[in-house]
Structures are given as structure tokens and as C-alpha cells.
């Protein structure tokens, strides 16, 4: 099974860099040739080119929840984050669920069917800094371990 681990974020916006930093650590730990680790600083339809051709996609990203606990890690399906929506400021800003739905319609069989998102609850990341909050910094090794466990677990239905 071809798997892509994708860390999304911006390392110079504090907590928003959790996905990128996790991907960097995972790249050094993953030795399975069927698993690719990448980091990107964009989302939306721009992801389609990157995720095409994989069976499984594991995303690591930051999330800001209304009453969340900074540093808490959620294991989610894309549809649990946002329902697919046709509304976006531009096509580059569609949410993950919408991006996957569009990709499956445009490229049947090319978009991963198995998609898991590890979202780390963060504070609003608008300050330019490479420093993450203490809570998010402490979540980094935990989310890396969770992803390693995820990719080593058998996939349901296979």
C-alpha cells in the first residue's frame, strides 16, 4: 500500500508549523519504501498534484477549535473537520474534504481512499516566529508517535 504522510503548515508562524516539523521528524524515522513523507506550506486544490497516486494519506496539521485545549491531538477523518463545500475565497483555499471530493470526481481511482488527519489544537498563529507554544512543542513527539502507529496498523477492509 502506497502511503503519503503530509505535514501541512508554515514553520515561521509559530504553532502553525507543527505539521511541517512533524513531517521533518517522520522523514528521519520512516524507512518503509512504500511510505513517502512530504511537507508543504499550502492547502486546497494545490494538494491534488501531491496526493495523486497514493492509497493512503496521513495529514498532520494545526487546528484552532472554539473551546479547545492547546496541544491536544485529534485523529479525524476529513469530513469531521469540514463538510465538503463549494464555497471558498479562491480555488486554492478549499478545505481538505472538498479538495478530496473534487479530486475523486476529476481523477477517479487516483485519490487516496483512506485519509486520516492528525490535527494539533493550537492558538491563533499570526505572529511571525519559529517558536511554538510549550503545549504544541510537547505535542510534537506524541503526534509523531501516533503517525508511526497509524502507518504500521493494518488498514480496515484490506
ABEGO torsion letter per residue (X at the ends): XBBBBBBBEBAAAEAAAAAAAAAAAAAAABABAABBBBBBABBEAAAAAAABGBABBBBBBBBBBAABBBGBBBBBBAAAABBBBABBABAAABBAAAAAAAAAAABBGABBABBBBBBBBBBBBABBBABBBAAAAAAAAAAAAAAAAAAABBBBGX
